[in-house]
Amino acid sequence: MSKAVQLYPHAVSTALGLRLRDFDDPASGRTVEITEVSRTAEDDESKTETVDGYDVSATRGWSKLSFRLTADLPTPELQRILPPTSSVDTDTAMVILMTCASTKFRHGVRLKHAGEGTWSGTAAIQRDDVKGIVTLRPQLVRATGILAVEDLPFATTAGALVAVGEPISLYVDVEPTSGRALLQSTVVIAWEDFANSDHAWRREHPDDVFHLEPFGSAPHLFLNSRYAQLREIMESDAKRGPEAVLRDMAATLIAQPALMQLATAAISGLGFDDDSGSVDVPTGWRADLLVSVLPRLYPEEPSEEDRLQRAAHELRESDGAASLLSRLGSIVQEMTASYKIIESAVRTYESSRDREEALDD
């Protein structure tokens, strides 16, 4: 896939690097468990492993996450993008833009120049402000304006971008969710007797177990109250045993096709502008689902922007949509933790069978 290249009227470096470390929760004083998410780039002679993100989803219950940021830009690159009369300390500003597509969180952190092409500082995010993935983008901008000099390709206005780097993803909660929990968090659930529904489609399909309406600001999932025992099963609070397994199996049976429909609607909502090469991203619950689905669908892509571009291009390719949907089936199974439900059902079945065999003996 060819990547879109942004052209600037002045020298801009793309060699800016960003690293995160020293994660902790200052509210409790405890260290946050972190896993580096890496990707491997290959050239003709070697392989290079680069940190693409940091997964902190294994740590539960934190209310505030603080961490240290370090940005680096090689000295030759600084000399290429800044005139000799400019001072890195006074004429530039290193800003890390933190965004969360799910919650529309947006915050900038300015780092302090530590010398020799290195900037450092600290940042913090509140747990209530973010969901899914937080993206951090390093940017070096001019802090002052200078007079333009003919034939010299330097930025001259304050605020002009002079260096960028690959974004880093901070995964705050990307673990699989049970089908039951996923239904409760993703859709508005309502019970209705389909045979007597005011909705023509549901009335004409009285034997359907559910009907999904992926419209508006929130998708609605209608469950058929004709199956009275199903509601009793779905609303069970059992923690273990056959009743819990039956509830989780029923929820997953509904959650998988429902989530497949929702994810398809979300991805289909991506628009591609042929002139600018930009991707128009849907908002609301569709954006939330894209944050969860695209990293799993395109784990090899280094950034959110690359994943959006890849999905938009694939939708336009011959057989691209079919290929996307075939992989999306596996993603949905992962998100609903289907394997856990099946393993739990097998263990419950084996335990029940062993008890029956013991009674027969």
N, C-alpha and C positions, 0 to 999 in steps of 0.2 A: 504494500500500500504506500503510495506517495504521500508524504506529509506536507501540509500547507506551510509555506514559508512566509513570514512576515517581513516585508521590505521596509527599511527605514532610510530617511534622507541623510543619515549620519552613521558613523561607525558604532556598531552595537556588538557586544560579545555575548555568546551563548554558552560560555564556559563556567558560569557561576554554579558553585556547588553548595549544598545545604545538608547539615547533619544535625540530629537531635540526640540528646543524652540526658542523664540524671533525672529520670521521670520520678515524680513522687506526688503524694496527696498531702498538701500542707495542712489540711483540716484534721487529718488523723496522724500525720507524721510518718506514715508507712511508705515503703518503696512500692512502686507499681511494676508489676511483671510485664516485661516487654519482649517481643519477638521481632527481629528484623526480617523484613520481607525483601528479598533480593531478586534481581534479574541478571541474566548473563548475556553479554553481547559478544559476538564472535567477529573476528576479522580474519585475514588470510594467515596470520601468524600466531595469534593467541586468543584467549578468552578473558574477558574482563567482567568481574562481578560487581554490580553496583547496587547499593541500598535504594530500594524503590519506596519503602514505607516502613512504618512501625505499627505493630499490632499490640494494643493494650486491652483487648476485649476479654482476656483471661482474668483480669482483675475486676471484681464486682464491688459495687457499693461506694465507689469514690465519688466525692461531690465536687472536687476541684483538682485539676491535673496541671501541675507545673513542670516545666522542662527547660533545658538550656539549648539554645540554638547557636550554631557556628556556620558562617558563610565564608567561602573562599573563592578568590579569583586570582589566577596566576599573574604575577607582576608584568610579564610581557603583554598580557591582555589589557591590563590597566593602562600601560603606556600607549597601547594602540588606540584606545577609545577616548583618552583624555589628553588635551594639549599640555605641553610641559609647564605652562603657567598655572595650571589648576592644581589645587591641593585636595587630596583624597579626604582629609579630615574636614575641611570647611566647604568644599564645593560639591560633595556628593552625599547621598543618604542611602543607606541600605535598609530596605523595607521588606518585611515578610508579610505577605497577604494571606490571612487564614480565612477560609470559607467553608461552609457546610451547605451543600445543595438541599438537603432534606429540611433544614430549619431556617434557611436563608441567613444564617449567621455569617457575619463579615467583620473582620477586625484586622488592623494593621499593627505590626510591631516593628519599631525601629531599633536596629542593632548598632552598637558602638564600634568604631574602627579600632582594632587592636594592633595594627601595624602589619606591613608586609602582605597586603592583600587578604587580611583576615578580619572578620567582624564577629562579634559575639553579643549575646544578651539572653534574657529569659522571657518566657511567655507562660500564660496560664489560660485555661478554658474551664468554664463551669459545665458540669455534667448536664444541667437542664438546658443548656444552649445548643447542644449538638446531638446528632444522631447519625449512625452509620459511619460515614467517612468524612474526616476533616482534611481539606487539601491546603498545603502550604506552598506558596510560590515566592521564591526569592527574586527581588528586583533591585537593581542599583540605578538611582536616578540622579540627575544634576540637582543640586540644592540652590545653585546660584546661576544667574545669566551672565553671558559674556558677549562681546562684540564678535560678529561673524567675520571670519577671515576667508577671503576668496581662495578656492582650491584646497582648503583644509576641511576634511570631512568630519568635523567634531560637532556634537550637540552644543547648542548655544543658549537654549532657553531653560529656565528653571522648571523642573518637573519632567524634563525629557528623559526617556528611558535610555540607559547606556549599557546595561547588562542584564541578562535574564538567565535562569537555570531551569532544569527539569523540576517539576513540582514533586513534592513528597506527600504521600498519603498517610494519614494517621487513622488507623482503624479502631474505632472506639466500641463498636458492637456489630460484629459480622458473623457471629456463630449461628448455626442452624437453629430454627425455632420449631417447636412441635406444631402439627397441623392445627390443633385447637387454639393455641396461643396466636398463631399467625392469622387465623380467621378473626379472632377477637380484636387484633391490633390493626388489621388492614381494611376490613369492611364493616358496614353497618348491617347487622343481622336482624331479620324480621321473620316471624313465623306467620304463615298464611295458608288457608285451605285453597289450594290451586283450583279445585273444581268450582268454587264459588267466587273466584277472584274477579275484581273489576278490570284486571289486566287481561287483554284478549289472548296473548300468547300463553300465559300460565293457565288460563281457563281452558284453552284448547289442548293443553298437555297436562292433564290432571294426575298422571302417574309419575311425573318428574319428581325427583327427590329435592332438587334445588334449581333456582334460576338466578343468574347473576346479571345485574345491570351496571356495567362499568362506565357510568356517565356522571357528569356534574362534579361537584367539589369532593364528593365521597362516593365510592362504589357501594351498592346495596346488594346484599345476598339474601334472597328469599328462600326459606326452607319450608317444605310442604308439611303442614300440620296434620295432614291425613295420616302420617306415620307418627302416631302419638308416642309410641315407645322410643322412637328415634330422639325425640326431644328430651325424654327422661334420661336416655343414655348420654346425650351430648352435654347435659347439664349436671352430670354426676361429678361429685367431688372426691371420688375414690382415689387413693394414692397408689395402690398396687392391686394385684390380683386380676381375675378375669374381667371384672367390671371396668377397671381402669384401662385394660388392654382393648376391650371392645369399644370404649369411648374414643380412645386415641386412634384406633383403626378407622372408625366411622368419620372422625374429624379429618383425618388425612385423606380418606377417600373423596371427601368433598373439597378439601383445601387444594389438592393437587390440580384438578382441572380448573378450579376457580382462579388460582394463582397463575396458571398457564394463560388463561384468558386475559387477566389483568396485565401480566408482563407483555403479552403480545400487543395489547392496546397501548401500553406505555412506549414500547419500542417503535410501534407504528406511528406514534405521535412525533417522532423526530423529523424535522424538516431540514433539507439541504439547499443552500443558496448557491447556485452554479456560478454566479458572478463573483461573490466574495469568498466562496469556499467555506463559509461558516455554517455551523449546525444550530438550528433553532430547537431549543430544549423545552419540553412541556413542563408545566408547573404542578404544584400540589402533590397528590398521591402518586401521580405518574413519575414525577421527579424522584420521590422517595424510593419507588421500586427500581428506577434506573440506577440509583446509588447502590442498591443491594445486588442487582442482577449483572450489571456490566462488568464489575471486577471479576466475577466468576466466569462470565462468558468470554472475556478477553484478558486472562491473567498475564499474558505476555506483553500487553501494552503498558507503557511506562506511566501514563497519566490519564486523568479523567477526560481531558480533551481528545487524546488519541483514541480512547475507547468510544467516545461519542462519534468521532469521525469514522471509525471502523464500522460501527453499527449502521450509520447513515449510508455509507458506501455499500455495505453488504445488502441492505434493503433494495438498492437500485440495481444490483448485479443480477445476471441471469442465474436462476436457481439459488441466489443468495438467501432469499427469505426462507426457502425450504431448508437449506443447510442450517440457518440460524434457529429455526423452530425445532429441528431435530436435536440440536445441542441444548436448547432451552428446556427440553423435557428432563435432561439430567440435572440441570441447574435447579429446577423446581423440586425434584426429589431430594436434592441436597438441602435446599432451604426449608423443606418440611421435615427434614430428618427422618425420611421414610425408613432408612435402614435400621434406625433405633427402634422404630415401632415394630418392624418385622421381627427383629431379634427379641424384643420383649414378648411378642406374641408366641414365638417359638419356645422360649423358656417357660412361659405359662402353660403352653400345651404339653410340653414334656413333663412338667411338674404334675399336672393333672393326670396324665397318663400313668406316671409312676405311682401315684396314689391309688388309682383304680387297679393297677396290677397288684399292688400290695394287698388291697382288700380281697381280690380274687384268690390270692394265695392263702 
